[in-house]
Amino acid sequence: MPKTTRREFLIRSTPLLAAPFILPALVNDVFADNENFQSQWRYCDKCEALFFNGFPTKGTCPGGGGHNAQGYNFELPHGNQLLETEKSQVNWRYCSKCFSMFYDGFADKGKCAGGGGHAAQGYKFRLPHDMPGDAADQIEWRYCQKCHVMFYNGFPGKGKCPVGGAHSAYGYVFVLPFGHPPDISIRSNVTTQGWAPIGGWVQVDAHSNGSYSFAGHMHNSGGLNLRYTLAAVLVTPTGQSFGFARNNHRVDGTETVFGRNRDDDWNSPGSDIEITRNWDQVSRAQLHWRVVASDTITGTIENFLEDLAKEGFKRLRETLNAQPGFRVANFYMKLLQSI
């Protein structure tokens, strides 16, 4: 059997023993029968269309170059078997060429800024319409009858359409949600142990559909410039663990006079199917963390995560082996943010 380094153990998804009784066999059924939400849908302030901002490249904008995200982070409902209702419309899709949200319900696929018609890929979205907006839902999103994309109709200019001129609104007035609450949200204050004067908070939000966000804030209240690494791990009652890390980031002290930045803020979204597969356990998880600021940052964090892995596996094995019918145990450890 080939040797595995400690770092490889931490970063890879590592089932230590087979456990066919733990995970559901047909995970796709969850996505087929229930409404789920995808985040990272944003307003582009150049063309005023709705586009997906979850990739390093930003598609093709009719205003030139890639799209430019501004404003709310919309979380939109999707599902392969969702039915159209009086107040919701299906057949909205992501275009793999321009990254915009477009209506795929006609044989004509509109006009794409990437050339030709739009090319549907990924989820099938069901978008609400003709309802009042509120603090978590924005109104005035419309279908453009020229290019077929979703655009924001709340400004006088009406954006830039790839057909030419501004977008032209037609049909329903859509109401897009940007405040879908997480199923679990766990937050903890964070401070260093020792001489390094930095601290703040860390938070993990997760949805039963597998989406998550890893967010936090750190502040340097001392004089020296510091680099820190923070690890956070969700540990379930049976020892399954999901890890996150903020690696080697700088927070300035008072010794920096010009361009001083004493704070580090982040919010990293993502998705992991293992969260859905193990949701019964994840929903009852506890958050553990460790932060270090020294010249041995990486080694210290790796030791911390490896210790948690060992303890989690031990607890899971003991729990399952105590139940009739369970003769094997499984430990799942995946670093969702690479260290």
Number of C-alpha atoms within 10 A of each C-alpha: 3 4 6 8 8 13 14 11 17 20 17 14 16 14 13 12 13 11 15 12 13 13 14 13 10 9 13 10 10 16 16 14 12 15 17 19 19 20 22 19 22 25 25 25 17 18 23 30 31 25 29 25 21 15 9 6 10 20 21 20 26 21 18 10 11 16 28 18 21 12 9 16 17 24 20 21 22 24 19 17 13 18 11 13 12 8 14 17 19 22 20 21 24 24 24 17 20 23 31 32 25 29 26 21 13 9 6 12 18 21 18 25 21 18 11 11 16 28 18 21 12 11 15 19 25 23 20 23 22 14 15 11 15 10 8 14 19 20 20 18 21 25 24 24 15 18 23 29 30 24 29 25 21 13 9 6 12 19 21 20 25 20 14 10 12 16 28 18 21 12 10 16 19 26 23 22 23 19 16 16 12 14 12 15 14 13 14 15 13 18 18 16 13 9 9 20 17 25 18 17 15 23 17 23 17 25 22 21 22 19 20 23 19 21 18 21 16 23 20 23 17 17 13 15 18 19 19 21 20 24 22 25 26 21 23 22 17 21 26 25 25 23 24 23 20 19 19 17 13 19 21 22 21 15 11 13 9 7 7 13 16 19 17 15 12 13 12 14 18 16 17 15 14 17 20 23 20 18 19 13 17 24 19 13 21 14 18 13 20 18 23 23 23 15 10 9 17 19 11 17 22 18 14 17 24 17 11 20 24 12 14 23 22 16 17 20 19 15 15 19 13 11 9 7 9 15 11 15 22 24 23 19 28 22 20 21 17 13 18
